[in-house]
Amino acid sequence: MASAVRGREACLSIRLVWICARTSRHSAEAEAILARENIGPAEYFDPEVRVSHRVTMELLRVSVDGGDPEIGLRAGAGLQPGDFAILEYAARSCFTVREAIGCFVRYLGLLNEAAELSLVEDGGRAMLHHHVVDGVPQLPAANDFVMAAADAFRKTYCDAYQPPLEVHFAHPAPTYAPAYGDVFHSTVRFGAPHNAFVLSREQLDAKLTRSNPEARSEYERHAEDLLARVRGSAGITVAVRRALLANVRTGGGTMATTARKLAMSIATLRRRLQEESTTYAAVLDEVRYDLARKYVADQAVTTSDVAFLLGFRDVSSFSKAFRRWTGGISWVEFREDQRSRTTSRTA
């Protein structure tokens, strides 16, 4: 397994899979891979859906081996406005290309947790590096997509687009090398240490046609929130627990309520919990047990209050659940044990 992002495989946005899928129709083999990952057509438009880097490369290899080695170039060059959603909206609202690059550097995780961007300026030239950080082998078609998509962004939003001074690729020259000239109209070098663009200072200072400081501020705020959720996706169980701890006592323990709290659909919440080998019911049950022990230990809280606070229909339902949690110990026995422990410590 690839090295992990916070203990799990690095993931990519489903939007990247969709862009390639519309460029080169998925084969039966690719559909089988997606089905294995519980991804269907509806998931393509759910911004919360993530696909592991390993699976994304597996899907791309199916297209390449199926006779479409240029899929990355075509998909990247054919990028359409809005394909990168909130990250694109924030970046295109910047004043210059340099600022837009900074935006992509900060929020790249919304699209790809397995890669990093860095901009190194030296005099009148700069190099924008892209490199993979999780150890999963990157197909040439994936490098092609990254670079062609980045160039497409400048072509779409620059007030005065100029081709990059050079384009570098980390893979060796492929059989379709002449196609790169049609996309980049620049010097292309293969076998480089990293994928990279060489840009002039003038190109970095180029103004964007959709610059909007007020909109940018709002988009970046939204991007920050989304990125926080993405980075915490390995701990969606923890996120659900936190939401439940804050809301279960006020009747906010339903799956629909929690999904709204986490700004995702019920289907997405269910899927992400399944990815961590748990269910919403199991997490809710654990939270109720944790709170039950706290409430029952408090001599001032009545059993009726405990049942109400935890969302049970009545005391009988709560009592049955408590015995199940404790392996047969009643809440009365638990409370007496806690009282005895407290008395012993203060004696």
C-alpha positions in Angstrom: 0.0 0.0 0.0 1.2 3.5 -0.7 2.4 5.7 2.1 -0.5 7.3 3.8 -1.9 10.8 4.2 -2.7 10.9 8.0 -2.7 7.1 8.1 -4.6 6.3 4.9 -4.0 6.3 1.2 -3.9 9.7 -0.5 -7.0 10.4 -2.4 -8.1 12.4 -5.4 -11.3 14.2 -6.2 -13.8 12.2 -8.2 -13.9 15.2 -10.6 -10.5 14.2 -12.0 -11.9 10.7 -12.8 -14.9 12.3 -14.4 -12.9 14.6 -16.6 -11.0 11.6 -18.0 -14.2 9.5 -18.2 -15.9 12.0 -20.5 -12.8 12.3 -22.6 -12.4 8.5 -23.2 -15.5 6.5 -22.4 -14.9 3.9 -19.7 -14.6 0.3 -20.7 -16.3 -2.6 -18.9 -13.1 -3.2 -17.0 -13.1 0.4 -15.7 -16.8 0.2 -14.8 -16.0 -2.9 -12.8 -13.3 -1.1 -10.9 -15.6 1.8 -10.1 -18.4 -0.6 -9.0 -15.8 -2.3 -6.7 -15.3 1.1 -5.2 -19.0 1.7 -4.9 -18.9 4.6 -7.4 -21.6 5.1 -10.0 -22.6 8.0 -12.3 -24.3 9.9 -9.5 -21.0 10.1 -7.5 -19.3 12.0 -10.3 -21.1 15.2 -9.2 -20.7 14.8 -5.5 -17.8 17.0 -4.4 -17.2 14.9 -1.3 -16.5 11.7 -3.2 -12.8 10.7 -3.2 -10.9 8.0 -5.0 -7.5 6.6 -3.8 -4.5 7.6 -5.9 -3.8 3.9 -6.5 -7.3 3.3 -7.9 -7.2 6.4 -10.0 -3.9 5.2 -11.6 -5.6 1.8 -12.1 -8.4 3.4 -14.0 -6.1 5.5 -16.1 -4.0 2.5 -17.0 -7.1 0.7 -18.3 -7.7 3.6 -20.8 -4.0 3.7 -21.8 -3.7 0.0 -22.3 -7.0 0.0 -24.1 -5.4 2.1 -26.9 -5.7 5.7 -25.7 -2.2 6.7 -24.4 -2.9 10.4 -25.2 -5.9 10.5 -22.9 -4.1 12.7 -20.3 -3.1 15.3 -22.9 -6.6 15.5 -24.4 -8.4 15.5 -21.0 -6.2 18.3 -19.6 -6.3 20.4 -22.8 -10.0 20.0 -22.9 -10.6 21.3 -19.4 -13.9 23.2 -19.2 -14.7 26.2 -16.9 -15.8 25.0 -13.5 -14.2 21.5 -13.8 -12.1 22.2 -10.7 -15.0 23.7 -8.8 -14.3 25.8 -5.7 -10.5 25.7 -6.2 -10.9 27.0 -9.7 -13.3 29.7 -8.6 -10.9 30.9 -5.9 -7.9 30.8 -8.3 -9.5 32.6 -11.2 -10.7 35.4 -8.8 -7.0 36.3 -8.1 -5.4 39.3 -9.6 -2.4 37.7 -11.3 -1.1 34.3 -12.4 1.3 34.3 -9.5 -1.5 34.8 -7.0 -3.5 32.0 -8.7 -0.6 29.7 -8.4 -0.4 30.5 -4.7 -4.0 29.6 -4.4 -3.5 26.2 -6.1 -0.5 25.6 -3.8 -2.6 26.1 -0.7 -5.7 24.2 -1.8 -4.4 21.5 -4.1 -5.5 18.9 -1.6 -9.1 19.6 -2.7 -8.2 17.9 -6.0 -5.2 15.8 -5.2 -3.7 14.8 -1.8 -0.9 12.8 -3.5 0.9 15.8 -5.0 2.5 19.1 -4.2 3.1 22.3 -6.1 6.0 24.7 -5.5 7.0 27.9 -7.3 10.7 28.8 -7.3 11.6 32.3 -8.7 15.1 33.1 -9.8 15.7 36.5 -11.4 13.4 37.0 -14.4 12.4 33.3 -14.6 10.5 30.9 -12.4 9.8 27.2 -12.3 6.5 25.8 -11.2 7.2 22.2 -9.9 4.7 19.4 -9.5 5.6 16.2 -7.8 3.9 13.2 -6.3 4.6 12.6 -2.6 2.9 9.3 -1.8 5.0 6.8 -3.6 2.3 5.5 -6.0 3.8 5.2 -9.5 2.6 8.1 -11.7 1.6 7.1 -15.3 2.8 9.4 -18.1 -0.8 10.1 -18.9 -1.3 11.4 -15.4 1.6 13.8 -15.8 0.2 14.8 -19.2 -3.1 15.7 -17.6 -1.6 17.8 -14.8 0.5 19.9 -17.1 -2.1 20.3 -19.9 -4.8 21.2 -17.3 -2.5 23.8 -15.7 -1.8 25.3 -19.1 -5.5 25.3 -20.0 -6.2 27.3 -16.9 -3.9 30.1 -18.1 -5.3 29.9 -21.6 -8.8 30.3 -20.2 -8.3 33.1 -17.6 -5.1 35.1 -18.6 -5.8 38.5 -20.1 -2.9 37.9 -22.5 -1.8 34.3 -22.7 1.8 33.3 -23.7 3.0 29.8 -24.0 5.4 28.7 -21.2 9.1 29.0 -21.9 9.6 25.3 -21.3 7.6 22.3 -20.2 9.3 19.5 -18.3 8.0 16.0 -17.8 9.2 13.4 -15.3 8.6 10.5 -17.7 10.7 9.5 -20.8 9.6 10.7 -24.2 6.5 8.6 -25.3 5.7 7.4 -28.8 3.2 10.3 -29.2 5.8 12.9 -28.3 4.9 15.1 -31.3 1.4 15.7 -29.8 2.9 17.8 -27.0 3.9 20.5 -29.4 0.2 20.9 -30.5 -0.8 21.4 -26.8 2.0 23.5 -25.4 3.6 25.3 -28.4 6.8 25.4 -26.4 10.0 23.5 -25.8 9.2 20.1 -24.1 11.8 18.2 -22.2 11.3 14.6 -21.0 13.0 12.6 -18.2 13.2 15.6 -15.9 13.3 15.4 -12.1 9.8 16.7 -11.8 6.9 17.9 -13.9 7.5 21.6 -14.3 6.7 24.8 -16.2 9.4 27.4 -16.8 7.7 30.8 -16.9 8.9 34.4 -17.2 8.3 37.0 -14.6 5.9 38.8 -17.0 3.9 35.6 -17.3 3.6 35.4 -13.6 2.5 39.0 -13.4 -0.1 38.5 -16.1 -3.6 39.7 -15.0 -6.6 37.4 -14.9 -9.8 38.3 -16.6 -12.1 37.1 -13.8 -10.3 38.9 -10.9 -12.6 39.6 -8.1 -11.2 40.3 -4.6 -14.5 40.0 -2.7 -15.5 36.8 -4.5 -12.0 35.4 -3.9 -12.3 36.0 -0.2 -15.6 34.0 -0.1 -14.3 31.3 -2.3 -11.1 30.9 -0.2 -13.1 30.7 3.0 -15.2 27.9 1.5 -12.0 26.2 0.2 -10.5 26.3 3.7 -13.6 24.6 5.1 -13.6 21.9 2.4 -9.9 21.3 2.8 -10.3 20.8 6.5 -13.0 18.2 5.9 -10.8 16.5 3.3 -7.8 16.4 5.6 -10.0 14.9 8.3 -11.7 12.4 6.0 -9.5 9.6 7.4 -11.2 10.5 10.6 -14.8 10.9 9.5 -15.8 8.7 12.4 -14.2 11.3 14.7 -16.0 14.0 12.9 -19.3 12.2 13.3 -18.6 11.6 17.0 -17.9 15.3 17.5 -21.1 16.3 15.7 -23.1 13.8 17.8 -21.6 14.8 21.1 -22.6 18.4 20.3 -26.1 17.6 19.1 -27.5 14.3 20.3 -28.6 15.9 23.6 -30.8 18.3 21.6 -32.4 15.8 19.3 -29.8 16.1 16.6 -28.7 12.5 16.6 -30.3 11.5 13.2 -28.1 10.7 10.3 -29.8 13.4 8.2 -29.0 16.0 10.8 -25.4 14.9 11.2 -24.9 14.8 7.4 -26.2 18.4 7.1 -23.9 19.4 10.0 -20.9 18.0 8.1 -22.1 19.5 4.8 -22.5 16.3 2.9 -25.2 14.0 1.6 -26.4 11.0 3.6 -25.1 8.7 0.9 -21.6 10.3 1.1 -21.6 10.0 4.9 -22.6 6.4 4.8 -20.0 5.6 2.2 -17.2 7.3 4.1 -18.1 5.6 7.3 -18.0 2.3 5.4 -14.5 3.1 4.2 -13.5 3.2 7.9 -15.3 -0.1 8.5 -18.1 1.3 10.6 -21.7 2.5 10.4 -23.6 5.5 11.6 -25.6 3.4 13.9 -22.4 2.0 15.5 -20.9 5.4 16.0 -24.2 6.7 17.5 -24.3 3.7 19.8 -20.8 4.4 21.0 -21.5 8.0 21.6 -24.6 7.2 23.6 -22.7 4.7 25.7 -20.0 7.3 26.5 -22.5 9.9 27.4 -24.6 7.4 29.4 -21.7 6.5 31.7 -21.2 10.2 32.3 -24.8 10.9 33.1 -25.5 7.8 35.1 -22.4 8.5 37.3 -24.0 11.9 38.1 -26.3 11.2 41.1 -28.2 14.4 40.4 -29.4 13.2 36.9 -32.5 11.1 36.9 -32.8 8.0 34.7 -35.7 9.7 32.8 -33.4 12.6 32.1 -30.7 10.3 30.8 -33.1 8.5 28.5 -34.3 11.8 27.2 -30.9 13.3 26.7 -29.7 10.3 24.7 -32.7 10.2 22.5 -34.4 7.0 23.8 -38.1 6.6 23.7 -38.4 5.7 27.3 -36.4 4.5 30.4 -37.0 0.8 29.5 -35.3 1.2 26.1 -32.4 3.0 27.7 -32.1 0.3 30.4 -31.9 -2.5 27.8 -29.3 -0.6 25.8 -27.2 0.0 28.9 -27.2 -3.7 29.8 -26.1 -4.5 26.2 -23.3 -2.0 26.4 -22.0 -3.2 29.8 -22.5 -6.9 29.3 -25.4 -7.2 31.6 -24.7 -4.6 34.3 -27.7 -2.4 35.0 -27.5 1.4 35.2 -28.5 1.1 38.9 -25.5 -1.2 39.6 -23.2 1.1 37.5 -24.3 4.2 39.5 -23.8 2.5 42.8 -20.3 1.3 41.8 -19.4 4.9 40.7 -20.8 6.3 44.0 -18.7 3.8 46.0 -15.6 4.6 44.0 -16.1 8.3 44.6 -16.7 7.8 48.4 -13.5 5.7 48.6 -11.4 8.4 46.9 -12.7 11.1 49.2 -12.6 9.1 52.4 
